[in-house]
Every structure is written in C-alpha cells, then in structure tokens.
Amino acid sequence: MPKKKEILVIDDEKKITDVVSAYLSKNGFEPVAGYCGRDALALFESHSVSLVILDLMLPDIPGETVARSIRRQSRVPIIMLTAKVEEESALAGFCCGADDYIRKPFSPRELMARVTALIRRSDGEALAEVVSADNGNLVIDNTAKLVRKNDKPVKLTPREFSILVTLAAHPGRVFSRDELSSFAFGDHFSGFDRTIDSHIKNLRAKIEDDIASPRYVVTVHGMGYRFDA
C-alpha cells in the first residue's frame, strides 16, 4: 500500500487543526498538526511533508516568517489561512512564498479541493521549465514566468499564465472548465460561472494570430479546452 502523503497543519486554534486533520484523513492524507511557528519549523524538519496549511497569525512567529523559512529550503505547496479580509494580507501571503490562501471561516470541503489541486500540480504534473510550441513561435518559460510569441514578450495576467501553463503541460488533453479551474487556480467551479471562458478569451487575444480560429488554445465543444503544440 502506498504511503499516505503527509500534510502539515499549523493553527493555534485546536478546533481548526482537529477539523482540518479529520478531513485530511478522510481524503486519504496523513495530517501532522502543530499550534505555533516553532511547531511548524520543527515538524517540517522531521517529516516528509507534501503540503503545508499555515495560519497567518501565530502566537510566536508570524506565519509569513514561517512560510519564508520553508520556501528557502523547499518548493512544497503552502496554503495560508487568514482571518483578515484585507487584500494586503493575501498579497503578503503570496509575497512570502504561499501558493494559495483561504479566509476564515472556510469550508473544509473547499480547502480539501485546493489541497488536492496543489498536490496534483506538485506531483510531476507541472510544466517543464521551458516549453516551445509551433516550431518555436510560442515559448513558455515557467521558471521566469514569461511568454514570448514570435520572439516578442507577451504580457499575461497571473491567471492567464496559470491557464496556459496548465494546458501546455498536457498537450492534446481536453480540460473541462471544472478541471481547468481546479488545476490552474485550486478553485471550485460553478456550472454557471463563465470566468474561465473570459480568461481564455483574453489569453487568445494575446497569443493567437486569429482568435476566430485559434492555433494553440482550442475549444472542444461540449467538453472544454485543449492545447495544441
């Protein structure tokens, strides 16, 4: 039987760590719980952690400091938990190396969806450092977060880049809107939500020669989207 992936859960509220740990166990993960920044750093060193769920406000060491320390030694995905609603708190989390954040109070099911999406992305499903398509006319540099079309830089938003990276990592594979939202953003998709379509439209306007007949990001009617290399 394969070893369960260990997920580090750090929050000073025991009720939260208990609930999150229970949901992780139910979804096939092995939770490792702690209640402060020192716990986080010690447990990260002593366990083979596949993902970190980290409270932004801890009693001893700020969550941002813990995240930076982890990020200096590992690329393990980090999800920040925050009770703050200000945009600045989310930006602070991303700046210190977090991959995603979720506000309290949160739905444990939504958190599990984000955990699963980030685990998928870190399990070898990420794009190679540089991908070249269409005989080099489109180049995606995943390390530098840059895209070039006909040797000219293309300015994409973070979400447009995430969509392109997700599709290009699996050329020829058809992604439903649900899958694309989950893989690219860790979001739960609503069948009435056309956000993905809007991002695709904007992405095509930047990388396609003819948006009416796209070369790279192709619509598969009734199913979703695929990337043609």
Phi and psi in degrees as a GROMACS rama.xvg file:
@    title "Ramachandran Plot"
@    xaxis  label "Phi"
@    yaxis  label "Psi"
@TYPE xy
-61.3057  145.72  PRO-2
-69.1282  137.75  LYS-3
-68.7811  143.538  LYS-4
-72.2497  133.433  LYS-5
-87.1932  130.19  GLU-6
-116.951  121.706  ILE-7
-83.8983  124.462  LEU-8
-117.604  117.934  VAL-9
-124.895  115.831  ILE-10
-157.341  139.158  ASP-11
-76.6959  -7.39694  ASP-12
-95.2583  109.294  GLU-13
-59.1072  -34.0886  LYS-14
-59.487  -39.8556  LYS-15
-69.4755  -46.4623  ILE-16
-62.6134  -36.2463  THR-17
-65.582  -44.7924  ASP-18
-66.2554  -46.8611  VAL-19
-62.3922  -42.7174  VAL-20
-61.1025  -40.2556  SER-21
-63.7422  -42.2435  ALA-22
-68.3713  -38.0647  TYR-23
-61.7085  -45.7727  LEU-24
-60.5345  -42.2927  SER-25
-62.7889  -29.4081  LYS-26
-96.5228  13.3359  ASN-27
90.2371  12.3225  GLY-28
-102.789  165.388  PHE-29
-109.392  102.826  GLU-30
-74.2764  142.631  PRO-31
-125.301  111.264  VAL-32
-103.975  144.266  ALA-33
-146.783  170.542  GLY-34
-128.425  4.71925  TYR-35
-156.445  174.544  CYS-36
-63.647  -38.9351  GLY-37
-64.2264  -39.9175  ARG-38
-57.9018  -44.8819  ASP-39
-58.1188  -49.3829  ALA-40
-67.3641  -40.6175  LEU-41
-67.608  -44.5197  ALA-42
-69.1465  -34.3066  LEU-43
-63.9824  -36.8356  PHE-44
-70.9368  -32.9826  GLU-45
-96.3701  -4.90236  SER-46
-127.337  155.559  HIS-47
-91.5662  85.2427  SER-48
-86.2364  135.397  VAL-49
-96.7105  -18.9864  SER-50
-163.407  150.806  LEU-51
-120.906  128.886  VAL-52
-108.588  114.492  ILE-53
-129.948  125.024  LEU-54
-70.3871  138.747  ASP-55
-70.8432  -35.3818  LEU-56
-110.658  104.644  MET-57
-112.873  157.469  LEU-58
-71.9752  -21.4441  PRO-59
-115.887  -54.8508  ASP-60
-118.273  130.51  ILE-61
-57.0271  144.474  PRO-62
-57.8267  -35.8316  GLY-63
-61.2255  -40.265  GLU-64
-65.5369  -42.1227  THR-65
-62.1518  -44.4716  VAL-66
-61.7252  -42.3083  ALA-67
-62.6827  -40.9755  ARG-68
-62.3454  -43.7978  SER-69
-65.8699  -42.6056  ILE-70
-65.8477  -29.8565  ARG-71
-64.1672  -25.6964  ARG-72
-115.249  -4.49751  GLN-73
-157.295  153.918  SER-74
-102.403  16.7166  ARG-75
-56.9498  138.062  VAL-76
-61.904  142.692  PRO-77
-127.486  127.413  ILE-78
-110.726  123.195  ILE-79
-92.3961  136.694  MET-80
-102.103  133.146  LEU-81
-142.179  140.302  THR-82
-90.856  -9.46126  ALA-83
-78.6723  149.466  LYS-84
-110.942  -7.36324  VAL-85
-70.4418  145.101  GLU-86
-60.1482  -32.673  GLU-87
-61.0391  -34.4774  GLU-88
-67.6175  -37.0261  SER-89
-67.5733  -43.5609  ALA-90
-62.8868  -37.6871  LEU-91
-61.9926  -40.2852  ALA-92
-62.5496  -44.3406  GLY-93
-66.9212  -38.3789  PHE-94
-65.175  -27.6698  CYS-95
-91.8322  6.57364  CYS-96
110.854  2.44072  GLY-97
-70.2822  148.36  ALA-98
-94.0146  -23.2313  ASP-99
-159.491  164.272  ASP-100
-145.671  156.203  TYR-101
-142.34  137.814  ILE-102
-88.6517  144.043  ARG-103
-84.2964  146.019  LYS-104
-74.1302  144.802  PRO-105
-124.817  162.141  PHE-106
-84.1576  121.904  SER-107
-56.117  -33.0769  PRO-108
-67.0495  -39.4662  ARG-109
-65.2278  -41.8682  GLU-110
-60.1041  -42.7644  LEU-111
-63.4833  -36.2431  MET-112
-63.6121  -40.1591  ALA-113
-70.5502  -39.447  ARG-114
-58.8147  -48.9426  VAL-115
-61.4417  -42.2488  THR-116
-63.2121  -43.7655  ALA-117
-69.248  -36.0007  LEU-118
-63.4306  -43.1439  ILE-119
-57.7484  -46.6865  ARG-120
-65.8107  -32.0396  ARG-121
-85.441  -12.6162  SER-122
-90.4412  51.5726  ASP-123
77.3994  9.37022  GLY-124
-98.4251  4.55859  GLU-125
-76.1528  158.43  ALA-126
-69.5282  147.186  LEU-127
-60.1221  163.025  ALA-128
-55.4364  -43.5866  GLU-129
-134.663  128.867  VAL-130
-120.374  132.845  VAL-131
-116.859  131.217  SER-132
-126.554  158.64  ALA-133
55.0577  50.8575  ASP-134
56.4581  35.7257  ASN-135
88.3537  1.14582  GLY-136
-70.7582  -26.1185  ASN-137
-124.63  121.926  LEU-138
-123.662  127.976  VAL-139
-114.554  114.92  ILE-140
-102.247  100.874  ASP-141
-73.1247  -27.9378  ASN-142
-70.5545  -47.2108  THR-143
-85.7885  -5.91631  ALA-144
57.7557  46.971  LYS-145
-127.186  149.744  LEU-146
-129.15  137.108  VAL-147
-125.449  135.17  ARG-148
-122.121  122.023  LYS-149
52.5583  41.1285  ASN-150
67.2678  17.8119  ASP-151
-118.016  138.981  LYS-152
-65.0388  142.329  PRO-153
-116.149  125.304  VAL-154
-90.3531  110.992  LYS-155
-110.738  151.528  LEU-156
-73.3662  161.369  THR-157
-54.9682  -38.9917  PRO-158
-73.0868  -36.9197  ARG-159
-62.9  -41.9893  GLU-160
-64.5855  -42.0027  PHE-161
-61.8006  -40.7103  SER-162
-63.5247  -46.8435  ILE-163
-62.4858  -43.7678  LEU-164
-61.183  -44.6634  VAL-165
-61.897  -46.8326  THR-166
-66.8984  -44.4116  LEU-167
-68.7923  -21.8712  ALA-168
-69.7095  -18.328  ALA-169
-135.473  65.2508  HIS-170
-57.2547  134.081  PRO-171
89.5316  -16.7939  GLY-172
-81.878  135.391  ARG-173
-89.0276  124.438  VAL-174
-104.534  127.64  PHE-175
-70.7199  166.281  SER-176
-60.0984  -39.1911  ARG-177
-60.446  -48.8594  ASP-178
-64.5332  -43.5998  GLU-179
-64.4075  -41.0011  LEU-180
-63.9112  -41.5453  SER-181
-68.7404  -47.5887  SER-182
-67.936  -44.0411  PHE-183
-78.8312  -37.6818  ALA-184
-122.142  -15.1019  PHE-185
73.2151  20.4318  GLY-186
-94.3084  154.294  ASP-187
-87.3731  132.773  HIS-188
-93.2737  136.357  PHE-189
-101.882  135.165  SER-190
-59.2275  -18.8079  GLY-191
-97.4535  0.527172  PHE-192
-88.0685  120.876  ASP-193
-104.693  20.8302  ARG-194
-59.4407  -43.8438  THR-195
-58.2053  -44.2447  ILE-196
-59.5906  -39.6375  ASP-197
-64.9659  -43.5349  SER-198
-63.7886  -40.8052  HIS-199
-62.0906  -43.6881  ILE-200
-58.5263  -45.8651  LYS-201
-67.3169  -38.7041  ASN-202
-62.5515  -45.5127  LEU-203
-61.0119  -38.5106  ARG-204
-60.8872  -23.4066  ALA-205
-96.7755  -26.1469  LYS-206
-117.926  -12.9214  ILE-207
-96.7845  144.812  GLU-208
-74.9797  -34.5762  ASP-209
-136.122  103.712  ASP-210
-67.8888  -20.7542  ILE-211
-75.1879  -22.7434  ALA-212
-136.562  73.4415  SER-213
-63.866  142.469  PRO-214
-90.7858  -36.4951  ARG-215
-102.705  -57.1524  TYR-216
-98.2193  103.028  VAL-217
-105.663  136.918  VAL-218
-82.8451  130.251  THR-219
-107.963  102.292  VAL-220
-57.8053  131.374  HIS-221
80.7777  -2.41807  GLY-222
-126.709  -48.753  MET-223
153.684  -135.099  GLY-224
-134.036  153.281  TYR-225
-140.141  161.961  ARG-226
-107.882  127.487  PHE-227
-104.286  119.803  ASP-228
